[in-house]
Amino acid sequence: METNQELAKPRSRQSVIAILAMHDDLRPFRGNSQNFVDLIDTGQQHGVPIYVVTPRDLKIRRRMVTGYSYDKQTGTWVRHQIPRPSVIYNRLPYRKDELDPEVQEVIRQCMEHPRIRFYNPSFFNKWQLIEWLRQSQKTNKLIPHTVQWGPNVKLSPLFSRSPLIYLKPESGKAGKGVMQVRRRSGSESTYRLSVQTGKSAARYHFRTLKGLKAKLQELIGSEPYIVQQGILLPRYKKRPFDLRVLVQKNEKGVWSLTGIGARLAGSKSITTHVPRGGTIDDPFKLLSAAYGEEEAARILSRVRNAAVTIARQIEASNRSLIGEMSMDIGVDPNGSPWFFEANSKPMKFDEPHIRAKSLENTVLYCKYLASKANGKSKKSKD
């Protein structure tokens, strides 16, 4: 619901921070409204006015633009005129929204404006991430062997590295469209294909790579996919688990670790994603059960260092301003971390301490950017 009231406006010369959501004909905007309310509340605690804006209303050549604030008493979003934001945090909810030509033009104008800091400009592409991370020796060693899917792709070299491979849509999220192939020795069915469907997986069996590839091509069609070496993950109560890591820039504009959570795969799922049946747990507890407490502490330290190194490399290769990302990181039997994927629009972490810190970091980083927005330089310290 939307009203057109005039609420308390930011003081003159006070920097305005805006969250970019998608315009909608039936409601004020599309996006995670509760997340926006939480950010607005956190901003108020730090004396920072935060509003929601949409590409359609963001006329950046004007000094005043249309924005939304939230009225807790009425539970409505209030539309009114606000000063042009000096910082814009991109939380467009879907790739198709972001790729709309009208939206792309607004993003371009914001990124080129000398008095606006626009960050997290786009969703990540899984193959592009792999190519970026290959450019540095420090990050290249953290990625499993990965190739793009195509009619001439060779699967044998991948199986020579691991009995497990994964196929993932380049633009997928939350485990949607993921497939797993396990090579089985001593079995009449040599290859078992598992296709993620909701919170379970459909399974197929093949004796030859030729038959497997034909089925994969049928399932994939023309959608861009990557094929990735599988990592044999540790297990807790017979369920594999990996780590979800959130890295953000802090109040000094420096990459730092916000938190690490563990995700246990669902009983019938081939991924650890919560929407696919995965559950959250304590990473130190699970790692300790698999490796012992001392090694668990060392693994978490390695993961922290790897995540920050990866974030720096992604931002440097992307050549645009990024302020946060979440990552899926696996640990192999030797305790070494492996990067699986990253998300430039992180979902809300369910762990309360990570959630609270993430909101505060977002506001403090926006505050930092606002202090830099009046200059002509758009370079961010990392």
N, C-alpha and C positions, 0 to 999 in steps of 0.2 A: 504494500500500500504506500501511496505517495501523497504528500501534502506540499503546499507552496507557502510555507511560513518563513519569516525572517528570524532565525535564531541568532545567538551570539556570534558575531563575525570576528575573524582574527584582527588583532590590532594592526594599524597601518605599519608597514615595514616589517611586520612579522612574517617569516617564511611560511608558506602553505605547502603541506605535503598531501599528495593525492594518490589514491589507489585506482589503477585503471581497470575497470570492469567493462562488460560488453553491453551496449544499448539493446533494448528490447521493447517491442511494441505493446506488450501486455503488462509489463511491470517496469519499475525504474531502471533495472539493469539485471544482467546475468552474472553469476559468480557466487563464491562462497560467502554469503551474507554474514553468517556467524563469525567467520574469520575476520571480516571487515569490522564488525562490531567490537571484537576483541582488540583489534589493532587501534581503533579509535579510542577505546577505553585506556589502553596502555599509553597512547599518545597524550591523553589528558593528564595522566599521572606524571608525565615528564614535561608538561607545559607545551606540548606540540600539537597544533591543530591538524587533524587528518580528515580528509573528505574522500568521497568516492566520485570519480568522474568517468565519463564514457567517451569513446572516440567521436561520436556524433555531436556531443556538446562541447568538445574541447577545441575551441577556436583560439589557438595560441597566439594569433596576431593581435588579439584583444587583451586588454589589461584585466578585464573581468570575464570569468567563464562560469558556466553552470556546474554546480557540484551538489553532492548529497551528504547530509549529516543524519545521524540516527537519534530519534527522540525516544528515549526509554519509556517515558510515561505513556505514550500512545502506541509504542511498538511500530512506528512508521518511519520511513525514510523521508526526510525533508529536503525539498529542492529549493535552492536559492543561489544567488550570485556570490562568488568568492573571487579573491585575487587570483590571477594566473599562478598555478603551482610552480614552485622552484624545484621540487623533486616529485617524480612520478614513478611509482612502483607498479610494474606491469603484472597484473594478475588476471589477464584475459583467460577465461576458463578452457577454451578449446582451440585446437590448431586451426580448425576451419574458420573460426572467428578471426584469429590473428592473420590468416592469409587473405582475408577479404581485402580487395584493392583499396577501398576507402579507409580501412583500418591501417593498412600498410603505409598509406600516405601520411596519416596522422603520426604514426610512429616515426617515420622519416623526419617530419618537421620537428618533432620533439627532440630527436637525437641531434639534429643540426642546430637547434636553438642555443645561443650562447648563455642564456640565463636559466636553462632547464637541465637538470640531471635526470635522465631517463634510464632506468636500469632493469636488467633481466629482459632484454628486448624480444626474445623469441624462445620457443620450445627447442629442445635439443633433438638432433637426429642421431640415432645409435651408431650408424656407420661414420658419420662426421666426427663423433666423439672419439672413435677408435683412431681415425686418421690424425686427429689433433694430438692424441696421447702418444702416438708413434713418433712424433717429431722431437721428443725429448727422451734421452736415455733413462732418466729418472722415472719416467712414467711408462715408457715402453715395456719395461720389465714387469709391470703390474697388470698388464692386460693379457687375457688368454688368447691363443691363436684364433683369429677371426677373419672370415672372408665374406664377400657378398654372395648371396644366392644367385644362381643363374643356371641355364641349361648345361653349361660346360663345367660347373663346379665339381671339384674332385673331393669326395668325402673320405677316401682312404687315408690321406695324410692326417686328417683330423682324428680318425680312429686309431692311427698309430701313436698319437699322443695320449689319448684317453678313450676308454670304452664308452664314453658318454659325450654326446654333442647336443647343443640347443639351437633351435631356430627361432628368431625373434623378429617381429615386424620392426622396421627401422623407426617408425613413428608411433609405435605402440606404447601403452602405459599400463601399470597395475597388473602385469602378467597376461593381458588379453592377447590372444593369438599365438602364445608361446607353444612350441612343440619340443619334445625331447626324444632322442633316439639313443637307445642303449644296445650295444653290441654284446650278444650273449654267447659265451663259449660253451661247448659241450651240450648244445641244445639243438633240437631239430629246427626251430625258428631262430635264425641267426640275429635278426634285428627286430627290436620291439619299438614301435613308434607310439608315443603317448601325446595326445592333442588336448590341451587345456580347454575344458568346456565348463564354464561357471566355476564351481568349487570341486569338480572332479575332472577326470580325464578319460577320453575315449582311447582305446588301444587297438593297434594293428600289428600283425606279425609278418615278417618277410624273410625269405631264405637268401635273397640276393640283393646287392646294392642297386641293381637295375630296377627291380620291383619297388624298392624303397623310394628311389628317386622319382619314379613315375607317380607314386602316391603323393609325395611331397609337392611335386609340380601341380598336381590336381588341386591340392589344398591351398597352395600359395597363390596360384594364378599369376596375375601381373603385379601384385603388391610387392614393394621392395622389402627384402628380408636380409638379415645377416645370419651366418652359420658360425657358431662359436664352440670352441673346445670346452667341454664340461669339466668342472672342478669337483673332485670327490669331497663333499662337505662333511663336517663333523655331524654327529647325530646325538640327540638327547631323547631317551625313551623311544628309540628306533625312528625318530623323525629328524630329517636333515634341517639344519638351520644356517642362516647367514646373518649379516649385520646391516642395519640401516643407519647411515651416518648423515648428520646434518652439519654442514659447514656454512658459516655466514661471516660477513665482514662486521667488525665491531665498531665501537664509537670512534676509533682512530682510522677507520677505513682499511683495517688489516684482516686478512683471512684468519679465522680461528674456528676451533671445533666447538659446536654448540652441544652436541650430545650423540651418544651411540645407543641404539636399541637392537634387540635381537628379534628375529622373526622365524618362528618354527613353521615348517610346511604343514599344510592340512593333511589329514590321513589319506585322502584320495587325490591330492594335488601334486603337480610336478614343480610348482613354484612356492615361494614362501610368502607371497603377497597376501595381505589380510583379506582383500576382496575376493581372493581365490581360496579362502578357507584357512589361511595362515593365522597364527596367534602371536601376540607379543610376549616377550619374556626378558629377564635380566641377562645382559650379555656376559657379565663376569661369572654368574652362576652356571650358565651353559658351557662357557669355555673352560671353566674350572673342572666341570664334570668330564670333559673330553680330553683336556691336556694337563690338568693339575693347576693349582692356584698360582704358582710362580710363573709358569709359562702363560697362563691366561693374562696376567698383568703385562707381560712382555708383548703378547699379541695385541692387546688393546693399545699399547704405546705405538706399535708398528702401524696399526690401523689409523690412529690419530695423525701420525706424520704423513702417511700415504694420502689420506684424504685432503689435507691442506696442500700437499704438493700437486695433487691432481687438480684441485680447484684453481690453483695459480696457472697451471698449464692450459687448462680449458679457457680461462679468461684471456690469457695472452694470445692463444690461437684464434679465439672468437673475435678479438679486436673490438670488443664493445664492453660496456660497463655491466658487470654482473655482481650481485650482492649476496647471493645465496644459492645453494644447490643441495639436494639430497643425493646420496649414493647408495647403491647396493654393493656390498663388498663381501666376498667369501673368503674362507680360510681353508687352506689345504692341510693334508695330514702332517706336514712339516711345520705348520704354524705360520705359513707365509700368506700375506693378504693378496687378494686378486680383485681387480675392479671389474664389475659386471655392467653397470649402467649408471647414469646420472640424470637427474630431473631438475630443470631450471624453475619449475613451478611446484615446489615440494608440497605434498599432502600434509595435513596436520598430523604431527606426531602424537600418539596416544599417551605417551609417558608424560605425566603432569610437569615434572621438573624440566624436561626438554621443551615442552610446549611453552611454559612461562618464560624460559630464557630466550626462546626463538622470537617471541613477541617483543621482548625488551630489546634484543639485538636489532630487530628490524627498525624499531623506532629510533634507536640511538644511531644506527647507520644513516637513516634518512636525515636525522638531525645534523650529522657530520656532513652529508652531501649538501644540505641547505646552507651550511656555513661557507661552502666552496662555490655555491651556485652564482654568486654575483661576479665572479671573475670570468675571464674569457677562456681559460684553460679548462678542458673537460677531462683531463687525465686523472684517474683515481689511483691513490696509493694502494699497493697490494703487498 
